[in-house]
Amino acid sequence: MMNNTGLDNKYQFENFIEKDGNALAKKEALEVVKNLGLKYNPLYIYGQSGSGKTHLLQAIGNKVLENNPEKRVKYISAKDLLENELEIQKVRSEKFDLLIVDDIQILGEKDDMIQEKFFNLFNSQHDMNKQMVFSGDSEPDQLENLNFHLIVRFKWGMTACLTSLED
């Protein structure tokens, strides 16, 4: 069931399928939950489609709310966030304690102005020690058509790879 956070509570750490290649990513995700805004900010998780990125991102948000119901959490797909400048501004003004953006590689499809608005959102969140978690289909250095400054920002925290469940 989804709510105004954008989270679906069916995604939990307890039902995350963990393989050898995913143990570190899960461990880092749990560290983010325990040290919101203080450790691994941002956390950037990448992997192929079907590797569990969305599940892990939503599990982070759900666990934060379970432990701290007063926290302001937002899960949003990059497609929805980057739909227009107003959506980015709206999210920026909300000052979420935890901002989770899935499929960040879509940012590379947007023009420089949208990328700059996202850059400003990132800086605003980071300056306030508000936690950010992103997912992408590749590591930050491999993201196509992305502003160099954004790539650098994505690497400020921790990067974790999820392996495909078929591997």
C-alpha positions as CSV (number, residue, x, y, z in Angstrom):
1,M,0.0,0.0,0.0
2,M,1.4,3.4,-1.0
3,N,0.9,6.6,1.0
4,N,1.8,10.3,0.5
5,T,5.5,9.4,1.1
6,G,5.5,7.5,-2.2
7,L,6.6,4.3,-0.3
8,D,5.0,0.9,-0.6
9,N,5.2,-0.8,2.7
10,K,5.5,-4.3,1.1
11,Y,9.2,-3.5,0.6
12,Q,11.0,-4.3,3.8
13,F,14.5,-5.4,4.7
14,E,13.1,-8.6,6.0
15,N,11.8,-9.7,2.6
16,F,14.8,-8.4,0.6
17,I,16.4,-11.3,-1.3
18,E,20.0,-11.2,-0.3
19,K,22.8,-12.8,-2.3
20,D,26.5,-12.6,-1.8
21,G,26.8,-9.6,-4.1
22,N,24.1,-7.7,-2.3
23,A,25.2,-8.1,1.3
24,L,27.3,-5.0,1.4
25,A,24.6,-2.8,-0.2
26,K,22.1,-4.0,2.4
27,K,24.6,-3.3,5.2
28,E,25.2,0.2,3.9
29,A,21.4,0.8,3.6
30,L,20.9,-0.2,7.3
31,E,23.8,2.1,8.3
32,V,21.9,5.0,6.5
33,V,18.8,4.1,8.6
34,K,20.8,4.2,11.8
35,N,22.8,7.4,11.0
36,L,20.3,9.4,8.9
37,G,22.2,12.3,7.2
38,L,25.4,11.6,9.0
39,K,26.9,8.6,7.2
40,Y,26.9,7.7,3.5
41,N,25.2,10.9,2.4
42,P,24.3,10.3,-0.4
43,L,24.0,6.6,-0.7
44,Y,24.0,5.6,-4.4
45,I,22.9,2.1,-5.3
46,Y,23.3,0.8,-8.8
47,G,22.6,-2.3,-10.7
48,Q,20.7,-3.9,-13.6
49,S,17.0,-3.8,-13.8
50,G,15.5,-6.5,-11.5
51,S,18.5,-6.4,-9.1
52,G,16.4,-5.1,-6.2
53,K,17.3,-1.4,-6.2
54,T,13.7,-0.2,-5.8
55,H,13.1,-2.8,-3.1
56,L,16.2,-1.7,-1.1
57,L,15.5,2.0,-1.5
58,Q,11.9,1.6,-0.3
59,A,13.0,-0.6,2.6
60,I,15.2,2.2,3.7
61,G,12.3,4.7,3.8
62,N,10.0,2.2,5.4
63,K,12.5,1.4,8.2
64,V,13.2,5.1,8.9
65,L,9.5,5.7,9.3
66,E,9.1,2.6,11.5
67,N,11.9,3.8,13.8
68,N,11.0,7.5,13.6
69,P,7.4,8.2,12.5
70,E,8.0,11.9,12.8
71,K,10.6,11.9,10.1
72,R,9.7,13.5,6.7
73,V,10.4,10.9,4.0
74,K,9.8,11.1,0.3
75,Y,10.3,8.3,-2.3
76,I,10.0,9.5,-5.9
77,S,11.0,8.2,-9.3
78,A,13.4,10.5,-11.2
79,K,10.9,10.5,-14.0
80,D,8.2,12.0,-11.7
81,L,10.6,14.4,-10.0
82,L,12.1,15.7,-13.2
83,E,8.8,16.0,-15.0
84,N,9.0,19.8,-14.6
85,E,10.9,22.5,-12.7
86,L,7.9,23.0,-10.3
87,E,8.1,19.5,-9.0
88,I,11.8,19.9,-8.2
89,Q,11.1,23.2,-6.4
90,K,8.2,21.6,-4.5
91,V,10.4,18.8,-3.2
92,R,13.1,21.3,-2.3
93,S,10.7,23.4,-0.3
94,E,9.5,20.4,1.7
95,K,12.9,19.9,3.3
96,F,12.6,16.1,3.7
97,D,14.7,14.3,6.3
98,L,15.1,11.5,3.7
99,L,14.8,12.0,0.0
100,I,14.9,8.8,-2.1
101,V,15.1,9.2,-5.9
102,D,14.9,6.0,-8.0
103,D,16.3,5.6,-11.6
104,I,18.5,8.8,-11.4
105,Q,20.0,7.9,-14.8
106,I,16.9,9.6,-16.3
107,L,18.4,12.9,-15.3
108,G,20.8,12.5,-18.2
109,E,17.9,12.8,-20.6
110,K,17.0,16.3,-19.3
111,D,18.4,19.7,-20.4
112,D,21.0,21.7,-18.5
113,M,18.4,23.8,-16.7
114,I,16.6,20.8,-15.2
115,Q,20.0,19.3,-14.2
116,E,20.9,22.6,-12.5
117,K,17.7,22.7,-10.6
118,F,18.4,19.2,-9.4
119,F,21.9,20.2,-8.5
120,N,20.5,23.0,-6.4
121,L,18.1,20.5,-4.7
122,F,21.0,18.2,-3.9
123,N,23.1,21.0,-2.4
124,S,20.2,22.3,-0.4
125,Q,19.5,18.8,1.1
126,H,23.1,18.1,1.7
127,D,23.8,21.5,3.4
128,M,21.0,20.8,5.9
129,N,22.4,17.3,6.6
130,K,19.3,15.8,5.1
131,Q,19.8,12.2,3.8
132,M,19.6,11.4,0.2
133,V,19.5,7.9,-1.4
134,F,19.7,7.4,-5.2
135,S,19.5,4.5,-7.5
136,G,20.8,4.2,-11.1
137,D,21.5,1.6,-13.7
138,S,25.2,2.2,-13.6
139,E,27.8,3.7,-11.3
140,P,28.0,7.5,-11.2
141,D,31.0,7.8,-13.6
142,Q,29.1,5.8,-16.2
143,L,25.9,7.9,-16.2
144,E,25.4,9.4,-19.7
145,N,24.9,13.1,-20.5
146,L,25.1,14.1,-16.8
147,N,26.6,17.3,-15.6
148,F,30.1,16.6,-14.1
149,H,29.2,18.4,-10.9
150,L,26.3,16.0,-10.3
151,I,28.5,13.0,-10.9
152,V,30.9,14.3,-8.3
153,R,28.1,14.9,-5.8
154,F,26.7,11.3,-6.3
155,K,30.2,10.1,-5.3
156,W,30.4,12.2,-2.1
157,G,28.9,9.4,0.0
158,M,28.9,5.7,-0.5
159,T,28.3,3.8,-3.7
160,A,27.0,0.2,-3.7
161,C,26.4,-2.3,-6.5
162,L,23.5,-4.8,-6.5
163,T,24.0,-7.9,-8.6
164,S,21.2,-9.4,-10.6
165,L,19.2,-12.1,-8.8
166,E,19.8,-14.4,-11.8
167,D,23.6,-14.2,-11.4
